[in-house]
Amino acid sequence: MDRLKGKVALISGGARGQGAAEARLFAGEGAKVVIGDVRDDLCKKTADEINAKVGSKAVAAIHLDVTRAADWRGAVDACQREFGGLDILVNNAGIANMKGVEETSEEEWDSIVNINQKGVWLGMKAAVPAMRQRGGGSIINISSIFGLIGSSGSAAYHGTKGAVRLLTKAAAVQYAPDKIRVNSIHPGVILTPMVDVIPREDLQPIINLAPMKRGAQPEEVGWCVVFLASDEASFVTGSELVVDGGYTAV
């Protein structure tokens, strides 16, 4: 119950799905958490529900557009104001579509790059100085199996998630002297609103490509995030943790 006791975390895209699951698990393990999202009402509702469950103010909700540097600075300030610092960053926010290279418009490309790729960079840039003040920290960037392998569509999504993979490694090397660990997680099919971009009739055949023949619940990724955030992963940096039911092993 105390794997993250005394630590303060910032989770982007924390209003629902995987981010909300991570916040619940973090609070249950003793962390204080700031969740940021553009869905303000839902973000506050998620925070209120977690606080009611744990019986104290463990989670604070803020507005966070991950494409805006000013929002990230405000999010880090909120961590310091509400809970006294920042030890963990989870770059969880992301969007997807299923379009290929020719089918993707310039506007769609820019939108996915700004949220999935630029947002991760801005988050790390804002969080690192605060982590230095605490003597170190852990950054977990949520990539995807589509940051490891290709497919016949999702060109912009593949591009951004592959970029997150190598940006993670670059940051891990750069910030190791500061005792800031940086790792990426690569989920397969996770049963959250993110999969709504996949037509219902196409989803099960995709799921069946994994040897385990099922999609994952968001908590199954969340526990992996808890591990990387905790001191249990003290010698783990620059790594890729694949959570895909064996999808990429075939």
NORMOJO-V230071 format. One record per backbone hydrogen bond with DSSP energy under -1.0 kcal/mol. CO is the residue of the C=O (numbers start at 1). NH is the residue of the N-H. E is the energy in kcal/mol with one decimal. If there is no record, write none. Layout:
CO;NH;E
CO;NH;E
This chain:
2;5;-1.3
4;7;-2.0
7;32;-2.4
8;87;-2.9
8;88;-2.1
9;34;-2.8
10;90;-2.9
11;36;-2.5
16;20;-1.2
17;21;-2.1
18;22;-2.4
19;23;-2.2
20;24;-2.3
21;25;-2.3
22;26;-2.9
23;27;-2.5
24;28;-2.0
25;29;-1.2
26;31;-2.3
27;30;-1.6
29;4;-2.6
32;9;-2.9
33;60;-2.4
34;11;-2.6
35;62;-2.3
36;13;-1.3
36;14;-1.9
37;64;-1.8
38;40;-1.4
39;43;-2.5
40;44;-2.4
41;45;-2.3
42;46;-2.5
43;47;-2.2
44;48;-2.8
45;49;-2.4
46;50;-2.1
47;51;-2.6
48;52;-2.3
49;53;-1.7
50;54;-2.4
51;55;-1.8
51;56;-1.0
56;58;-1.6
58;33;-3.2
60;35;-2.7
62;37;-1.4
65;68;-2.2
68;72;-1.7
69;73;-2.4
70;74;-2.1
71;75;-2.0
72;76;-2.4
73;77;-2.3
74;78;-2.0
75;79;-1.8
76;80;-2.0
77;81;-2.8
78;82;-3.1
79;83;-2.0
79;85;-1.2
80;84;-1.0
87;138;-2.5
88;10;-2.3
89;140;-3.1
90;12;-2.2
90;92;-1.6
91;142;-2.3
99;155;-2.4
100;104;-1.3
105;109;-2.5
106;110;-2.6
107;111;-2.1
108;112;-2.2
109;113;-2.6
110;114;-2.6
111;115;-1.9
112;116;-2.7
113;117;-1.7
113;118;-2.7
117;121;-1.9
118;122;-2.9
119;123;-2.1
120;124;-2.3
121;125;-2.6
122;126;-2.1
123;127;-2.1
124;128;-2.4
127;131;-2.1
128;132;-2.5
129;133;-1.5
131;136;-2.4
132;135;-1.4
137;181;-2.7
138;89;-2.2
139;183;-2.4
140;91;-2.2
141;185;-2.1
144;147;-1.9
145;148;-1.8
145;149;-2.0
154;158;-3.0
155;159;-2.4
156;160;-2.3
157;161;-2.7
158;162;-2.4
159;163;-1.6
160;164;-2.3
161;165;-1.6
162;166;-1.6
163;167;-2.7
164;168;-2.2
165;169;-1.4
166;170;-2.3
167;171;-2.5
168;172;-2.3
169;173;-1.9
170;174;-2.3
171;175;-2.7
175;180;-1.9
176;179;-2.0
179;137;-2.0
181;139;-3.2
182;238;-3.2
183;141;-2.8
184;241;-2.6
185;143;-2.8
186;243;-2.0
187;145;-2.2
189;216;-2.5
190;192;-2.2
192;195;-1.7
193;196;-1.8
194;197;-1.2
195;198;-1.9
199;202;-2.0
199;203;-1.1
202;206;-1.3
203;207;-2.5
204;208;-2.6
206;209;-1.3
207;210;-1.7
210;213;-2.1
216;191;-3.2
217;220;-1.7
218;222;-2.4
219;223;-2.4
221;225;-1.8
222;226;-2.4
223;227;-2.0
224;228;-2.1
225;229;-2.1
226;230;-1.5
230;233;-1.4
231;234;-1.4
233;236;-2.1
239;184;-2.5
241;186;-3.0
243;188;-2.3
244;247;-1.6
245;212;-1.7
246;249;-1.5
